[in-house]
Amino acid sequence: MPKSKVRKKGDPAAPRTLSSTSVSATKALAPSPTWYPVVMAAILVIGLAYLVAYYLASDKLAFMQHLGAWNFAVGFGILVVGLVMAVRWR
């Protein structure tokens, strides 16, 4: 049976250098600013409020009458922006 090669251990006193991938990963995991969750929550509430307003008062608001079923796209689009922000929140 052949014997595997023994790896030489590096000098423990030698300084280690960081690779470029570990530096970019550390930078990517930086915490979000304090205003980020406030804006995220506001966008989610605005999207929900838009959909509720469409259901309750679409016949009274002229711009919602003109959009018709596209109001769903507007409301869910705003919600998707808020959800994307929620996924990126650290």
C-alpha positions in Angstrom: 0.0 0.0 0.0 1.5 3.4 -1.0 2.0 5.9 1.8 0.5 9.3 1.4 2.7 12.4 1.4 3.0 14.3 4.6 2.3 18.0 4.3 4.6 20.4 5.8 3.0 22.8 8.3 3.7 26.4 7.8 5.6 28.6 10.2 3.0 29.5 12.9 4.8 32.8 13.6 4.5 33.9 9.9 1.7 36.5 9.3 -1.2 35.2 7.3 -2.6 37.2 4.3 -6.3 37.4 3.6 -7.4 36.3 0.2 -9.5 38.6 -2.0 -12.6 36.3 -1.6 -12.6 36.5 2.2 -12.2 40.3 2.1 -15.2 40.7 -0.3 -17.2 38.3 1.7 -16.6 40.3 4.9 -17.5 43.5 3.1 -20.7 41.9 1.7 -21.9 40.8 5.2 -21.6 44.3 6.7 -24.7 45.2 8.8 -27.4 47.3 7.2 -27.7 51.0 8.2 -30.3 51.8 10.9 -32.7 53.5 8.5 -32.9 50.4 6.3 -35.5 48.4 8.3 -37.6 51.6 8.7 -37.7 52.2 4.9 -38.3 48.5 4.3 -41.3 48.4 6.7 -42.7 51.6 5.2 -42.6 50.2 1.7 -44.3 47.0 2.8 -47.1 49.0 4.5 -47.5 51.3 1.5 -47.9 48.3 -0.8 -50.5 46.8 1.5 -52.3 50.1 1.9 -52.4 50.5 -1.9 -54.1 47.1 -2.3 -56.5 47.8 0.5 -57.4 51.2 -1.0 -58.0 49.5 -4.3 -60.4 47.0 -2.9 -62.3 49.6 -0.8 -62.3 52.7 -2.8 -61.3 51.9 -6.4 -64.6 53.3 -7.7 -64.0 56.6 -5.9 -60.4 57.2 -7.0 -60.1 58.3 -10.7 -56.6 57.1 -11.2 -57.4 53.6 -9.9 -60.4 53.4 -12.3 -58.1 54.2 -15.2 -55.5 51.5 -14.2 -58.1 48.8 -13.8 -56.5 45.4 -13.0 -53.0 47.0 -13.3 -53.6 48.1 -9.7 -52.7 44.6 -8.6 -49.4 44.9 -10.5 -48.7 48.3 -8.8 -49.5 47.0 -5.3 -47.7 43.7 -5.6 -44.7 45.5 -7.3 -44.4 47.7 -4.2 -44.6 44.7 -2.0 -41.9 42.8 -4.0 -39.6 45.8 -3.5 -40.1 45.6 0.2 -39.6 41.8 0.2 -36.3 42.1 -1.7 -35.2 44.6 0.8 -36.2 42.2 3.6 -34.1 39.5 2.0 -31.0 41.8 1.8 -31.4 43.1 5.4 -28.5 42.1 7.7 
